[in-house]
Amino acid sequence: MTKGGMESVEVFTSEGKGRGLKAQKEFLPGDVIFAEPAYAAVVFDSLTHVICHTCFKRQERLHRCGQCKFAYYCDRTCQRAAWLNHKNECSAIKRHGKAPTENIRLAARIMWRIEREGSGLSEGCLVSIDDLQNHVDSFSEEEKKELRVDVENFLEFWPPQSQQFGMQYISHIFGVISCNGFTLSDQRGLQAVGVGIFPNLCQANHDCWPNCTVIFNNGNHEAVRSMFHTQMRIELRALSKISLGEELTVSYVDFLNLSEERRKQLKKQYYFDCTCEHCTKHIKDDLMLAVKEGESKPSAETVKEVVQFSKDTLEKINKARMEGLYHEVVKLCRECLKKQEPVLGDTNIYLLRILSIASEVLSYLQMFEEAADYAKRMVDGYLKIYHPNNAQLGMAVMRAGVTHWHAGLIEAGHGLICKAYAILLITHGPSHPITKDLEVMRVQTEMELRMFQQNEFIYYKMREAALKNQKIQVMPEPSNETSPSLFHKKE
């Protein structure tokens, strides 16, 4: 694996897309093209007391900053590492009386860094903050109104003794955050926990079927090998073989949507029309709209009804999930599947969405056998739609593997865990916490599988005893979000 440095990429003018990045050498799947620390980053408002403000890891017990009583850290190492970025924020919060919203905090951190270093090129950056796109001219009336509110709140928070910036420049910074803020996740990669600005990453253009993926790595401040290992950073990793001079692309949105839906989302959030091959040729749309084949092929009218029923059910499910009514969610999923199964094909996205929710919620409720059945069908569908080295596919296969293990289906569970491990080695790399967790599961399930093949009866007896001292974790509580977009857009 190569270690990322900015010498492996070059900024160029990409036809019809403005600036882009291209490879300065050949890359193989899993190579780190470059790693980049955040120019500035903040924890989401709702999680400020459970996530470390330096490395963005979720921890049981965090140390609170004694001065502002707002920032939390894993330990002294993280607190010391944060001081340069937290010092101004700390006194501003004390003066202001409370911490402002994440957007204001991120803008302030960017401005304090500009005050310290100037707004030109920072070390290791290919472009300056001034040169990042802000798309303010494309904002809707509603977005312009929100921008004005943000600017007013920022000016109330910004200390009089700090360098003063003009309204236009402050608006530029908020525009940059709006279009370029990158979603940061916790160490398990299961929850979006913050937002950061990474100027080099912002240069990578979108493609719905990209040749790179972006992974957030929280670093490991106990590691002593090098800064590369210890620093919180994003990594741009190759998903397929990339030739010298080839454009490097990432996907800003989840592929599991019809091309028309992806284009709408990209236009609304990032203000451009996607012209990638998968959108212009509607590649895989037929799979995502598949209906049951055979003698009794459903009529177009029936399909339309079932799709509408699925959309209505998904709205009800979201409401029930927000209220934590998980048994209600299961009931809605079962009803919907009953209607979908005779009509929709096994790669239809409406069927896959219900299977995904059902397997996740049933796992949480520890109804593992039913969950495993749905998870298997979901993964079979995903494998036909997603790029073989897609990070979200890898995570879904991993969850399905753990669900099968919990259901006592050791052969299928081990197979899925191995498949997930192969994907995540490329998308996340061997040193990422998720991949390390998966390696432990792979070794454990392999050992169990050997035992199972030698003597099933003894295996189940030992499993019963082992479950009391459980190694593989029970599933996390279902999240109310679909997988986060690459860039964080304020809704």
N, C-alpha and C positions, 0 to 999 in steps of 0.2 A: 504494500500500500504506500502511496506517496503521501508525504506530509505537505499540507497546502501552504503555498506562499503566493503573493500576488503576481510574481514573475511568470506564473503559468497561464495568465489570462491577459487579454488586451481589450480596451474599450474601442468600439468601432461604430460607424453609422450603419445601422441595419435598415435595409430597404423597406420603406413604408412604416417603420416602427420607431424611428429615432435612434437613440443610443442603444447599444447592446454589448454583450461580452462574447469574445471568441477564444477558443483554445489556442495556446501558444505551443502545445505539444500534444502527443497522443495520450489518451486516458483509457483505462480499462474499467469495467464495472466495479464499483466499490472504492475506487480511488478518491481521495480527498483532493478536490481541485484547489480550493482554498478554505482557510478557516478565518473567521473575522469576529473580533470582540465587538460588543455593542458600542456605538458612539454614545448612546444614552438609552436607559431602559428603566421602566417602573413596573411595580406589581399592581394588578387590578385593584380598584377600590374595595371590592367585596372580599378580598383575600389578604389584605395588608397584614393581618395579625397571625396568619398561618403559613405564610411563605417567606423565606429568607429574602431580604431586599437586595442581597448581593448575588447569590448564586441561583435564586429562584427555585430552590428545593423546598418541598413540603416537609416540615418537621413537626414532631409532637410538641417539643418544648423549644421555644425560641427566646433569645435575650432581647429585651426592649432597650432602645436608646434612652438613656437616663435623662437626656436634655429635652428632646421634643416629645417623648413618650409615643411616637408614631411609628418609627422604623423598627423592624425586628430582624434579628440575625441568628444564624446557626450557632455562632460562637465568636470568640475574640478575633479569630483569623478573618472571618467574613466582615466583622465590624471594622477592623483596621483597613481592610481592602476597600471598604465603602466610603471611608472618611473624605477622600478628595471630592467625591461626587455628592456626599451627603452634607458636608459642612455648611454650605450656603443654604441648602434646603432646610436644615435643622434650625438655623436661626430665623429663617423666613417663616417657618411653621409656628415657632414660638411667638414671633411678633404678630402674626396674622390671627393667632388664637386657635386655628385648626388647619388640618391639611386640606388642600383643594383637591379637585377630581384628578384622576389619572392623566387626562389630557393636558391639564394645566401643569401638573408636576413634570410630565415628560418635556413639555415646551420649555419650562424653567430650567431643567437639567441641560437641555441643548444650549440654551442662552448662556448659562453659567460657563459651559465648556467653551463657547465662542468668546466669552469675556476673558477667559484664561488664555486661550490659544490663538484667538483670531478666527475668522471664518474661512480662511484659505484651506489648502489641502492638509489634512492631518496625516501623521505618520501611518503608512500602510493603506491609506485611502486612495482610490483611483479618481474620486470626484469629491468636491467640497459640498458642504451642506447647502451653500448658496446655489449650486448647480443642480440640485435635485428638483424634480418636477413637483409643482404644487397643485396644478389643475384648478386653481381657485376660479379662473374664468369660466370653467365648465360647471361650477356648482349650481344646484337648483336654488330656488328662492329659500326653501326650507333650510338647505345646507348653509346658505349665506347668513341666514338668521342665527343659526347655531354658532357659526364662526364669529359673528359679532359678540354673542354672549361670552364665548370662550376668551376673546380678546379683552373684553371688559373685566372678566374675572381674573385673567392673567395680570392685568394692570393693578388690580387691587392687591394681589399676592406679591407682585414683584417689588423687592425692597428699593426704597429711594436711593440708597447708597450704592446700589449695583449700576452697571453701565445701562444707559437708557437706549431703547431701540424704538424706531418709528413704527407706526401702525401697520404700514405696508409690509415691513419686514416681519413683524409678529404674525401677521396673516399668512405670510409665506411659510413660516415655521409650522403653523397649524395645518396648512394645506399639505405640507410634506408629511406630517404625522398621519393625516387622513388617508393619503394614498400609499404611503410607504411603510407605515408601522407594521412590524413583523410580530406575529403571535408567538409568545414564549410559552413553553409547557413545563410542567414539573418533571422531576427526574424519571418518572415512569412513563412520561409522554402521553398520559391519559387525560390530562386536563389542561386547558389554556389558562395560564396564571398571570400573564403580564404582556407588555408590549414594548418593543425596542426599535431603534433605528440603526440599520446596518447599511451605510452608504454604498459599499461595493455590491452587496446583494441586490440593491435597488436597480442596478444596471442590467440585471438578467431579465430578458424578455420572457413573456408567457408563451407556452405551447400546451395544448390540452394533452399531448402525448410527448412529454419532455424527455430530454436526454440526461437531466440532472434532478436531484432532489435536495431539499434543504432540511437539515436536521439540527435541532437545538440541543446543544450538549452543555449540561450544567457544570461540567468540569469536576475536578476532584482535588479539593485544596489540601488533602493529606498526601497526594502524590508528590514526589520530589524530583521526578525524572526531568521535567522541563515545563516551561510556561505553556507549551502547547497542550500539555495534559491537564494543567491545573486551572486554566482560565475558562470562565464561562464564555461561550462563543456559539456562532452558528457554523456549520460545515456545509459547503456545497460539495455534493458527492455525485460521481458519475453513475448513471443507471445502466448505460450500455457503452459499447466501445465508441469513443469520440475521436475523430481524426484531427490532425493539426489544421487550424484555420476554420474549424466548424463552429457555428454559433452555439453557445451554451444557453439552454432554455430550462425554465422551471414552470410548474403549473400553479397558478394563483388560486385555482378552485378545485374542488373534488371532481374527478372525472365521472363519477356515478350520477350523471344527469344527462338528459338529452342535449344534443348540440345547441338547439335553440335556447334551452334554459341556461346553459353555460354562457352563451353569448350575451343573453340578457343580463345575467349576473355580472359579467365582466364589464359591460357597458355602464351598468349602474354604479359599480364600485370603483372601477379603474378608468372609466371614460375612453375606452377604445373598442373598436369592432374586431373581434377575433377572426383572423383569416387563416388559422392553422388548417392543415389538411383534414384533420378529424372533424372540424366544424364545416368546412366548405363541402366536403364529400359526405357529410352525415355518417361517418364511419361508426359502426356499432349501435347506431340508433335502432336498427331493426332488431338487434338482440334485446335492447332495453325496452322495446315495445312488443316483445314476442307474445304470441297467443298460442293456446294449445293446438297442436296439429292433430291430424287423424280424421276419421270418417265424420265425426260429429263436431266439426270445426265451428266455434261459436260465431254468431253473426256480429257484424260491426256494431249494431245497436247494443247487443249484450256486452260487448267489450267496453263500449263507452260508459254503460251503466256501472260496470264493475270498477272501472278506473275512477269514476266520480265517487262511488261508494268508498273506495280506498282513500281518496283525498280527504273526504269528510271524516273518515275514521282516524286518519293521521292527525287531524286537528283535535279531535276528542282525546286521542292518546296524549298529545302534547299537554293538554289541559290537565289530564289525570296525573301525568308525570310531575308537572309543576307542583301539584298538591300532594305528591308522594303516595298516590292511591295505586300502588303497584298491582294489586289483585284485579282492580278495575282495568288496568292496562292489559293484563293477560286475557281477561274476558273479551275485551275489544279486539285483540289480536286474533284470538281463536275464531271469533265471529267473522272477521274479515277474511281469514285464510279459508274458511269454509266456502265463502263466496268466490274467492280468487282461484282456488285450486282447479275447478273444472274449466276455467276460462283462460287464465293467464299462463304463458310459458315460463319455464324455470329460470330464465334470465330477465324476466320482466322487472323493471326497477320498483314498481309498486309492490310486487310480491316480495322482492328482496328487502325492501325497507321494513315491511311488517315482520319478516323472518328475523331480521337483525334486532329489532326492538324486543320481539318475543324471546329470543335466545338470551339477550342481555338481562332482561327483567326476571325471567324464570331462573337464571343462574343466581341472581341476587337473592331470589326467594328460596334458593337451594332445591329447586325442582329440576335436578340436573338431567334426568333421562329425556324428558320432553325438550328441555333446552338444547341438549346435544343433537337431537333429531333436526331441530330448526337450524342450528348452527352449521350442521353438515350441508344442508340444502343451500344455505346462504353462501357458504364458501364455494360450493360447486358452481353457483351462479357467478360469484365474484371472479373466479379463476378464468371464466370465459370472457369477462368484460375488461378487467383491469390489465395494465401493463404488468408483465410477470415480476418485475422488480419494483412494485409500488409499495410505499411505506404503509399506507392505510390497509392494503391487502395483507401485508405481513402482520400487522396488529390484529386484524380480524381473524386470520388463521391461528394466531397465537391464542386469542380468547377462545376460539372454537376448540383448540387442543386442550386447554385447561378445563373447559366445560366437559369434554369427553372423559378426561382423567377423573373429574369429580363424579361422573356418572358410572365409573368403574369400567369404562370401555377403553382398556389399556392399549390395545393394538391401534385402534383408530386415533386415540389421544396422542400416542407416541409418534405416529405418522404425521399428524398435523403439526405437532411441536417441531419435528425435524424440518418440515416444509417451511414453517414460519422462521426458523433459525437461519435457513439458507437465504431467505429474502432479507431478513434484518441484518445479516452480515454485510450485505451490499448497501442497504439503505442507511443503516445506523453505524456499522463498523463494529469490530470485536470488543472495543473498550467501552462502548456505551452501556449505561446501567441496565437498559432493557435487554440488550443482547446477552449481558452477563447473567441476568435472571433466567433468561431462556436457556442458556447453556446448562445452568444448574438443573432446570426442569428436564432438559433432554437427557442428561446423565441419569437422573432419578428414574425417569420413565423407561429408559433402556434397561436399567437394572431390574425394574419391576416386570418388564415384558419378559425378560429371560426367566424370572421366577415363575411367572404365569404359564410360560410354555412348558416348564418342567413339571409343575404340579398346581393346577388351578385351585384345588381345595385349600392347600396351604397358603397360596397367594392371597385368597380372599380373607382367610383368618388373620394373616399378618397385616393386610391392608386395614382391616377393622381396627386393629391395635394401633397402627400407624396414624390413622385418621384422628385418633384422640390427641396425638402429638403432631398436629398438622404442619407440613412443610409448605406445600403449594397453597397459596392464599385463597380464601373465599373471594369471590368477585367484588370489586368495588361497587359502591352504590351507583345505580345507573345515572349517567349525566343527562341533563336536559338539552345538551347541545348535540347537533350533528357534528362530525369531525370539523375542527376549526379550519377556516380558510388559511392559506399561507400568510396573507397579510391581514392584519387586524383592522377592520373597518368599523368605526363607531356606528352602531345601528341607529 
